[in-house]
Amino acid sequence: MKIEEMPFFTQPLTRLKREGVEKLNEAELLALILGSGVEKDESAIDLANKLLKKYNFHRLADLSLNELHNEIKNEFKAAKIMSLFELFRRTNKLKKGGFNTGYFNSPKDVFNRFVDRFVPLKKEVFWVVLLDTKNKIIGEKEIFVGSLNSSLIHPREIFNYAIRESANSIVLVHNHPSGDPSPSNEDIEITKKMIDTGKMLGIQVLDHVIVGKNRYWNWLGNKL
C-alpha cells in the first residue's frame, strides 16, 4: 500500500506533525526521505522496511552509491540516502566541535576533526595538518591514498608544504579502515622518520594520530 493510500492519520507526515519527529520509527523516517517506492505498488515504507531488514542504519551508512543502487534500483534515491548519512556525519562533526575549532589542544581534537571524514573510506589516507605557534590550524592536505609504506610517503612532500606555508609544527593523521587504530610497524617507522626530519628542519611533529571507527591511537599518548 502506498503512503497516500494509507489512512490519513497513520501517514508518516501526519504523525510527525501530530506527535513529533521523535515518535516516528526508522522505517517511517527513511520513507520520508525516499518519498516513494521503486516497484509498482511499492510504498516508501515498504522500500524502507526492505532495506532496514537487510541493513541496520549503521551498515546502511557504509554502503557505496553502487551498492545502494544495486539494492534500490534507483540511482537518485540511492544518492538521497548517501546524502542523508553525509549530513548525519557533518552534523555529528559540528556537535563535537570539529567544524568550529581552529585549534588543536589534544589528540581528541584531531580525532573529532577527521573521524567523520575517514569512517566511510575503504582505503587508508594520510594527511598533514599545519599549525602556527599557538597550535592554530593554518592548513591541511591529503598526502597519500593507499596502504602506508615508508618508501612511498616521503618527508619531502610533507615538509615542502609546511615550509611553504610557514608552519611552526605539524600533526600527522591517517585512518585504519578496519576500525582498529592500533599502529603497525610501518606506522611506527613512518612516525619516527617524520619526527627526525622535522627536528633537522626546525618544524616539530607534534603528534601522529591514527583514527579508527570509534577510537584513536596517538604517538604521544594523551598529550599533543
Buried (B, 14 or more C-beta within 10 A) or exposed (E): EEBEEBEEEEBBEBBBEEEEEEEBBBBBBBBBEBEBBBEEEBBBBBBBBBBBEEBEBEEBBEBEEEBBBEBBEBEEBBBBBBEBBEEEBBEBBEEBEBEEBEEBEBBBBBBBBBBBBBBBEEEBBBBBBBBBEEBEBBBBBEBBEEEBEBEEBBBEEBBEBBEEEEBBBBBBBBBBBEEEBEBEEBBEBBBBBBBEBBEEEEBBBBBBBBBBBEEBBBBEEEEB
